[in-house]
Each structure stands twice: as C-alpha cells, then as structure tokens.
C-alpha cells in the first residue's frame, strides 16, 4: 500500500507553499522517492532545488477526466515512488475522485485563504464541505484582516468536521480563534442556559475546550437518542443540525448518565439540566465530555427543531 498525502484547497489557498515547506523539512531529505501530482498550477511555482533535494518528481494532471485510476497507476509504474503527494484541484469534486485500490490516503489536509473563506462558503458550500469533511488537518492562513470573524469561521468548519485539527494563521503565526467573550452565553453563570444556536456553539466549543466546562452546569432542550449498544444508565440528549445544506444533517450530542434513562423513548423531547464531567468513556474510546443529569423533564418540541449552522 502506497501512502498518499492529499492536499485540498481552492486556487491560491496556500497549497503549494504548504507542500514546499513540507518537502524542505529534514524528514523528507531522504533517498525515498516522492511523486508529486499537481492538478492545478497557481501563481507560485515549485522550487526545482527543493524538489531535487527531497528526491521529488512532479507530474501535472490538468483535466479532471484525466485523473483516473489508469492514469495514476501509469505514473506509479513510471516513477516507482515510496510516497505520493497530490495537490488536488479545488474545483474538482472530492466525492467523485477515484484512485487505485492500493493507494491509501494517509492524511488529507485542506488549506484555506481566510480572506476569501466567506465568499467560498456562501457560493460554493457543497464543494468546500466535501474538502473539509474527511480532512484531518485544516489550515486557514492569511487571517490578518478577518480576526474578528474567526470564531464564526471556526463554528462553520467544525459543524462540518468535528474531528479535524483546525489551525488559524496570520503573518505572525497561529491565532487562537475561540475566546470566551465570543460565546453567546454566560460561561460563568451558575446554570449555563443554552438556546438553539447556543447549544450548537456550546457542543462545538466543548470539543476544543473541555477544561473550560469541567464541573459546569448546563440547561438545554434536546431529543433523546438511545443507541442499542450504549451501556445501561446512559442516553444521548442532543440536537439535529444542518451543517452544510438540507441533505447534510448531523446529530450533536454527548453521553449523559441518568438513572431514569430506561423510561425515556427515542426521539422524544426533554429539557436537560446536567453537570459536565470530563472523563474516560468506553463508547468514546477516550476521555471526553460526559453529562451527569440533575434533571430530565419531558417537554414539547421547540418551534425550530433543527439547528441551522448554514
């Protein structure tokens, strides 16, 4: 199996700069050959010296219809690389991409130009979402003029891909994009009351800032989810959210310990008041947020049942 490193992003999003930086690192200065497949050529060209030092050969595939398994296998046979980097064309739909069966994507990375993110998110949301959905690392660069919008950008991206590592960069380096003052609820209240959008933002913020919520008490409306394999005495209260478009929904919820969970039914609405604990949970397979119910009261559905991140 040949390891493949997929670098996504629209034109001039910083893909070439990222790849050149990676190739110039010591761990790429080896005898092992790297095949670099470039699917679009931006303003910045690859440095021939960097390619030579990293034992990298470059091939260009300009048309989407030429990006086929047969073409890729031919390039593999021609160069016999130990690893492959693909600079994918941002206007090609990732969902339609087909690669040889023995090519294993080791890591998928998406580069984003922060100064144009709003435009792409508004006008090419589905195409952008396909890039983001399977990426392990998302790098938003050129954030100097949009620093005040980064918390919103972060929520938009995390709604599509909750597991990815997300990095924001300005000309001075990395930027912290989630500040307490950006949250639409009082984090220091005795009980943090979450409205519809507040719940979605809280859910995403907990993923990155678990310690911020350790021991806090939250209150919110939720639907009941009871996974068949979940251990007794637990259920998952959460909300369905539209993360990209009407066809792209996700259930956002954390495990909740509740002695009366057996009396609850799937999909019924409840008002939950719970303490947030951070602990190892078997169903997560790691440490994470586990709610401890203080009160679970059956109630009617809210006017808007689906949280809209769009």
LINNORQUI-V547373 format. One record per residue. RES is the residue in one letter. PSI is psi in degrees with one decimal (NA if undefined). OMEGA is omega in whole degrees, 0 to 359 (NA if undefined). D_CENTER is the distance of its C-alpha to the mean C-alpha in Angstrom with 2 decimals. Layout:
res:RES psi:PSI omega:OMEGA d_center:D_CENTER
res:RES psi:PSI omega:OMEGA d_center:D_CENTER
//
This chain:
res:X psi:126.6 omega:181 d_center:25.55
res:X psi:126.3 omega:179 d_center:24.47
res:X psi:131.6 omega:181 d_center:21.18
res:X psi:133.6 omega:176 d_center:19.13
res:X psi:111.4 omega:185 d_center:16.70
res:X psi:120.9 omega:180 d_center:14.92
res:X psi:112.4 omega:183 d_center:14.32
res:X psi:168.4 omega:174 d_center:13.05
res:X psi:153.0 omega:177 d_center:13.78
res:X psi:169.1 omega:181 d_center:16.59
res:X psi:135.9 omega:179 d_center:20.03
res:X psi:32.3 omega:178 d_center:20.64
res:X psi:-1.2 omega:179 d_center:17.05
res:X psi:12.5 omega:182 d_center:18.10
res:X psi:-47.4 omega:183 d_center:17.48
res:X psi:-43.9 omega:179 d_center:21.12
res:X psi:-41.7 omega:180 d_center:21.36
res:X psi:-44.5 omega:182 d_center:18.45
res:X psi:-41.9 omega:179 d_center:20.06
res:X psi:-39.3 omega:177 d_center:23.49
res:X psi:-42.9 omega:180 d_center:22.53
res:X psi:-44.8 omega:181 d_center:21.19
res:X psi:-26.8 omega:182 d_center:24.37
res:X psi:-5.2 omega:180 d_center:26.55
res:X psi:151.8 omega:184 d_center:25.48
res:X psi:-35.5 omega:184 d_center:28.18
res:X psi:-10.6 omega:175 d_center:26.36
res:X psi:-5.8 omega:179 d_center:26.44
res:X psi:75.1 omega:184 d_center:30.14
res:X psi:175.1 omega:180 d_center:31.47
res:X psi:-20.5 omega:181 d_center:33.63
res:X psi:131.8 omega:183 d_center:30.83
res:X psi:139.1 omega:176 d_center:30.29
res:X psi:130.3 omega:174 d_center:26.96
res:X psi:122.2 omega:178 d_center:26.68
res:X psi:116.0 omega:179 d_center:24.67
res:X psi:114.7 omega:183 d_center:24.18
res:X psi:122.9 omega:184 d_center:23.74
res:X psi:-3.5 omega:172 d_center:23.09
res:X psi:146.6 omega:182 d_center:23.74
res:X psi:116.8 omega:179 d_center:25.82
res:X psi:-162.3 omega:182 d_center:25.02
res:X psi:-30.4 omega:182 d_center:27.36
res:X psi:128.8 omega:179 d_center:26.81
res:X psi:155.1 omega:179 d_center:28.52
res:X psi:139.7 omega:180 d_center:28.02
res:X psi:118.1 omega:183 d_center:30.51
res:X psi:-34.6 omega:180 d_center:32.99
res:X psi:-41.0 omega:178 d_center:33.83
res:X psi:-41.0 omega:179 d_center:30.29
res:X psi:-42.1 omega:181 d_center:30.12
res:X psi:-45.3 omega:182 d_center:33.52
res:X psi:-31.8 omega:181 d_center:32.90
res:X psi:8.6 omega:180 d_center:29.75
res:X psi:49.5 omega:183 d_center:31.63
res:X psi:131.0 omega:174 d_center:29.22
res:X psi:140.1 omega:184 d_center:30.45
res:X psi:134.5 omega:174 d_center:28.83
res:X psi:144.0 omega:181 d_center:29.06
res:X psi:129.7 omega:174 d_center:28.21
res:X psi:105.0 omega:190 d_center:27.22
res:X psi:-28.9 omega:185 d_center:27.70
res:X psi:139.2 omega:182 d_center:27.66
res:X psi:-36.9 omega:181 d_center:25.01
res:X psi:-16.0 omega:177 d_center:27.85
res:X psi:-10.7 omega:179 d_center:28.67
res:X psi:76.8 omega:183 d_center:25.31
res:X psi:164.0 omega:178 d_center:26.71
res:X psi:-40.2 omega:182 d_center:27.07
res:X psi:-44.2 omega:180 d_center:30.69
res:X psi:-43.0 omega:182 d_center:30.03
res:X psi:-38.4 omega:178 d_center:27.47
res:X psi:-37.4 omega:178 d_center:29.87
res:X psi:-39.9 omega:178 d_center:32.64
res:X psi:-36.8 omega:178 d_center:30.76
res:X psi:-44.8 omega:179 d_center:30.12
res:X psi:-33.9 omega:181 d_center:33.82
res:X psi:-40.6 omega:187 d_center:34.87
res:X psi:-20.0 omega:182 d_center:33.09
res:X psi:59.9 omega:183 d_center:32.42
res:X psi:159.5 omega:174 d_center:29.38
res:X psi:-22.1 omega:178 d_center:27.96
res:X psi:159.6 omega:184 d_center:24.38
res:X psi:133.7 omega:174 d_center:22.85
res:X psi:129.8 omega:179 d_center:20.48
res:X psi:117.0 omega:171 d_center:19.53
res:X psi:96.7 omega:190 d_center:18.97
res:X psi:147.4 omega:179 d_center:17.93
res:X psi:123.9 omega:183 d_center:19.24
res:X psi:-19.0 omega:180 d_center:16.79
res:X psi:-0.5 omega:175 d_center:19.24
res:X psi:134.8 omega:183 d_center:19.24
res:X psi:118.8 omega:181 d_center:17.25
res:X psi:-32.3 omega:182 d_center:15.02
res:X psi:-29.1 omega:182 d_center:16.00
res:X psi:-2.4 omega:183 d_center:19.59
res:X psi:131.9 omega:178 d_center:19.27
res:X psi:126.0 omega:180 d_center:21.76
res:X psi:161.8 omega:178 d_center:22.41
res:X psi:146.7 omega:186 d_center:25.20
res:X psi:-29.0 omega:184 d_center:24.88
res:X psi:4.7 omega:175 d_center:25.37
res:X psi:115.4 omega:182 d_center:22.57
res:X psi:122.0 omega:178 d_center:19.78
res:X psi:108.4 omega:181 d_center:16.37
res:X psi:-37.8 omega:179 d_center:16.13
res:X psi:139.3 omega:176 d_center:12.97
res:X psi:127.8 omega:184 d_center:10.83
res:X psi:135.9 omega:177 d_center:10.09
res:X psi:130.3 omega:176 d_center:9.59
res:X psi:137.4 omega:182 d_center:12.08
res:X psi:136.7 omega:173 d_center:12.57
res:X psi:111.7 omega:184 d_center:15.92
res:X psi:-30.3 omega:183 d_center:15.63
res:X psi:-18.6 omega:180 d_center:19.10
res:X psi:4.2 omega:185 d_center:18.33
res:X psi:-45.1 omega:182 d_center:14.86
res:X psi:-42.3 omega:181 d_center:16.70
res:X psi:-47.9 omega:180 d_center:18.90
res:X psi:-39.3 omega:182 d_center:16.41
res:X psi:-33.1 omega:180 d_center:14.30
res:X psi:-41.3 omega:189 d_center:17.71
res:X psi:-20.8 omega:182 d_center:19.35
res:X psi:44.6 omega:188 d_center:16.97
res:X psi:-44.7 omega:183 d_center:14.20
res:X psi:-41.3 omega:180 d_center:14.29
res:X psi:-42.6 omega:179 d_center:14.38
res:X psi:-41.1 omega:181 d_center:11.46
res:X psi:-36.9 omega:179 d_center:9.34
res:X psi:-34.5 omega:176 d_center:10.59
res:X psi:-45.9 omega:188 d_center:9.52
res:X psi:-32.6 omega:193 d_center:5.83
res:X psi:-37.8 omega:184 d_center:5.91
res:X psi:10.1 omega:181 d_center:7.23
res:X psi:138.6 omega:176 d_center:6.27
res:X psi:-26.1 omega:180 d_center:6.86
res:X psi:131.1 omega:178 d_center:7.45
res:X psi:122.2 omega:182 d_center:7.02
res:X psi:116.4 omega:174 d_center:10.51
res:X psi:114.0 omega:181 d_center:12.02
res:X psi:178.4 omega:178 d_center:15.75
res:X psi:49.0 omega:183 d_center:18.95
res:X psi:5.6 omega:188 d_center:18.10
res:X psi:-39.4 omega:185 d_center:21.78
res:X psi:4.5 omega:182 d_center:22.77
res:X psi:25.2 omega:184 d_center:19.80
res:X psi:-37.2 omega:182 d_center:19.47
res:X psi:-15.3 omega:180 d_center:20.45
res:X psi:-6.5 omega:186 d_center:17.66
res:X psi:-40.6 omega:177 d_center:14.76
res:X psi:-39.6 omega:178 d_center:14.36
res:X psi:-42.8 omega:178 d_center:14.14
res:X psi:-41.9 omega:181 d_center:11.68
res:X psi:-42.8 omega:179 d_center:9.38
res:X psi:-40.1 omega:179 d_center:9.98
res:X psi:-42.7 omega:182 d_center:9.49
res:X psi:-44.8 omega:182 d_center:5.98
res:X psi:-27.1 omega:176 d_center:5.14
res:X psi:-29.6 omega:179 d_center:7.50
res:X psi:-40.7 omega:181 d_center:5.91
res:X psi:100.7 omega:185 d_center:2.79
res:X psi:-21.6 omega:188 d_center:4.69
res:X psi:-17.1 omega:186 d_center:5.21
res:X psi:147.2 omega:170 d_center:3.79
res:X psi:130.3 omega:185 d_center:6.77
res:X psi:123.6 omega:182 d_center:7.13
res:X psi:131.1 omega:175 d_center:10.76
res:X psi:137.7 omega:182 d_center:13.11
res:X psi:136.3 omega:167 d_center:16.48
res:X psi:-169.1 omega:184 d_center:19.85
res:X psi:-16.9 omega:181 d_center:23.08
res:X psi:-2.2 omega:181 d_center:23.68
res:X psi:-153.3 omega:184 d_center:20.49
res:X psi:151.5 omega:182 d_center:17.45
res:X psi:136.7 omega:174 d_center:17.22
res:X psi:120.6 omega:188 d_center:16.40
res:X psi:5.1 omega:179 d_center:14.62
res:X psi:106.9 omega:178 d_center:15.33
res:X psi:150.5 omega:182 d_center:19.05
res:X psi:-35.4 omega:183 d_center:21.05
res:X psi:-11.4 omega:179 d_center:23.02
res:X psi:-9.8 omega:184 d_center:20.09
res:X psi:139.7 omega:183 d_center:19.72
res:X psi:29.8 omega:177 d_center:21.73
res:X psi:161.6 omega:182 d_center:23.58
res:X psi:106.1 omega:184 d_center:25.94
res:X psi:-17.3 omega:182 d_center:24.33
res:X psi:4.2 omega:179 d_center:27.88
res:X psi:153.8 omega:177 d_center:29.49
res:X psi:-39.4 omega:174 d_center:31.23
res:X psi:118.1 omega:179 d_center:29.17
res:X psi:108.6 omega:183 d_center:25.86
res:X psi:123.3 omega:187 d_center:26.23
res:X psi:120.6 omega:172 d_center:23.15
res:X psi:-170.8 omega:186 d_center:23.65
res:X psi:-57.3 omega:181 d_center:21.40
res:X psi:-34.0 omega:178 d_center:18.91
res:X psi:-37.7 omega:178 d_center:19.52
res:X psi:-45.8 omega:181 d_center:18.40
res:X psi:-42.6 omega:180 d_center:14.97
res:X psi:-41.2 omega:177 d_center:14.60
res:X psi:-46.2 omega:181 d_center:16.15
res:X psi:-45.9 omega:181 d_center:13.94
res:X psi:-36.9 omega:182 d_center:10.74
res:X psi:-33.9 omega:179 d_center:12.97
res:X psi:-34.2 omega:181 d_center:14.34
res:X psi:-37.4 omega:184 d_center:11.23
res:X psi:-19.4 omega:186 d_center:11.71
res:X psi:58.6 omega:184 d_center:15.43
res:X psi:-40.6 omega:182 d_center:17.10
res:X psi:-25.3 omega:179 d_center:20.40
res:X psi:-27.5 omega:186 d_center:20.59
res:X psi:-1.3 omega:181 d_center:21.19
res:X psi:125.8 omega:178 d_center:23.24
res:X psi:-3.3 omega:180 d_center:26.48
res:X psi:156.9 omega:176 d_center:25.68
res:X psi:131.1 omega:181 d_center:26.82
res:X psi:154.8 omega:179 d_center:24.84
res:X psi:131.8 omega:183 d_center:26.22
res:X psi:159.9 omega:172 d_center:24.54
res:X psi:142.7 omega:183 d_center:25.23
res:X psi:159.9 omega:169 d_center:23.43
res:X psi:155.3 omega:183 d_center:24.04
res:X psi:131.0 omega:172 d_center:24.96
res:X psi:128.5 omega:181 d_center:23.16
res:X psi:85.2 omega:179 d_center:25.24
res:X psi:140.9 omega:185 d_center:23.73
res:X psi:-31.1 omega:184 d_center:26.73
res:X psi:5.5 omega:180 d_center:26.06
res:X psi:141.3 omega:182 d_center:25.21
res:X psi:152.0 omega:182 d_center:27.92
res:X psi:147.0 omega:178 d_center:30.73
res:X psi:9.8 omega:179 d_center:30.65
res:X psi:153.3 omega:168 d_center:26.96
res:X psi:175.9 omega:180 d_center:25.07
res:X psi:106.0 omega:172 d_center:21.68
res:X psi:135.3 omega:182 d_center:22.06
res:X psi:-174.0 omega:181 d_center:19.25
res:X psi:147.0 omega:173 d_center:18.54
res:X psi:134.1 omega:182 d_center:17.35
res:X psi:141.6 omega:173 d_center:15.01
res:X psi:112.0 omega:187 d_center:14.77
res:X psi:-20.6 omega:181 d_center:11.23
res:X psi:-57.2 omega:181 d_center:12.40
res:X psi:179.8 omega:185 d_center:15.97
res:X psi:-25.6 omega:181 d_center:18.70
res:X psi:2.8 omega:186 d_center:17.84
res:X psi:89.8 omega:183 d_center:14.21
res:X psi:152.1 omega:177 d_center:14.58
res:X psi:144.2 omega:176 d_center:12.96
res:X psi:122.6 omega:182 d_center:15.08
res:X psi:112.4 omega:181 d_center:14.04
res:X psi:152.8 omega:177 d_center:16.51
res:X psi:153.0 omega:178 d_center:17.65
res:X psi:142.8 omega:181 d_center:20.75
res:X psi:125.4 omega:177 d_center:23.95
res:X psi:124.8 omega:183 d_center:27.30
res:X psi:120.2 omega:184 d_center:30.12
res:X psi:-28.6 omega:182 d_center:33.64
res:X psi:20.5 omega:184 d_center:34.12
res:X psi:-29.9 omega:181 d_center:31.08
res:X psi:-22.3 omega:181 d_center:33.53
res:X psi:-4.8 omega:181 d_center:34.96
res:X psi:152.4 omega:178 d_center:31.75
res:X psi:147.0 omega:178 d_center:30.90
res:X psi:139.4 omega:172 d_center:27.68
res:X psi:-1.3 omega:176 d_center:26.53
res:X psi:155.5 omega:184 d_center:29.09
res:X psi:138.2 omega:180 d_center:28.28
res:X psi:154.3 omega:171 d_center:28.78
res:X psi:119.6 omega:187 d_center:28.79
res:X psi:131.4 omega:168 d_center:27.35
res:X psi:122.3 omega:188 d_center:28.35
res:X psi:152.3 omega:174 d_center:26.86
res:X psi:140.2 omega:181 d_center:26.58
res:X psi:116.9 omega:174 d_center:23.28
res:X psi:148.1 omega:175 d_center:23.78
res:X psi:111.5 omega:186 d_center:21.57
res:X psi:167.9 omega:176 d_center:22.79
res:X psi:134.7 omega:178 d_center:22.37
res:X psi:126.9 omega:188 d_center:21.94
res:X psi:-40.3 omega:182 d_center:22.82
res:X psi:-26.4 omega:174 d_center:20.56
res:X psi:-32.7 omega:187 d_center:17.47
res:X psi:12.6 omega:181 d_center:19.11
res:X psi:179.9 omega:177 d_center:18.48
res:X psi:142.4 omega:180 d_center:19.07
res:X psi:-178.0 omega:181 d_center:17.28
res:X psi:125.5 omega:175 d_center:18.37
res:X psi:121.4 omega:181 d_center:21.35
res:X psi:147.5 omega:175 d_center:23.33
res:X psi:106.9 omega:188 d_center:27.12
res:X psi:129.8 omega:172 d_center:28.72
res:X psi:-29.0 omega:179 d_center:31.61
res:X psi:133.9 omega:175 d_center:32.21
res:X psi:111.1 omega:184 d_center:31.07
res:X psi:127.9 omega:178 d_center:33.05
res:X psi:141.5 omega:185 d_center:32.97
res:X psi:-179.6 omega:179 d_center:32.69
res:X psi:161.2 omega:181 d_center:32.30
res:X psi:148.3 omega:176 d_center:29.15
res:X psi:169.0 omega:181 d_center:28.07
res:X psi:-44.5 omega:177 d_center:28.83
res:X psi:108.1 omega:184 d_center:25.22
res:X psi:-26.0 omega:183 d_center:23.74
res:X psi:128.8 omega:174 d_center:20.29
res:X psi:133.3 omega:184 d_center:18.02
res:X psi:110.7 omega:177 d_center:17.08
res:X psi:-7.1 omega:186 d_center:14.03
res:X psi:NA omega:NA d_center:15.25
//
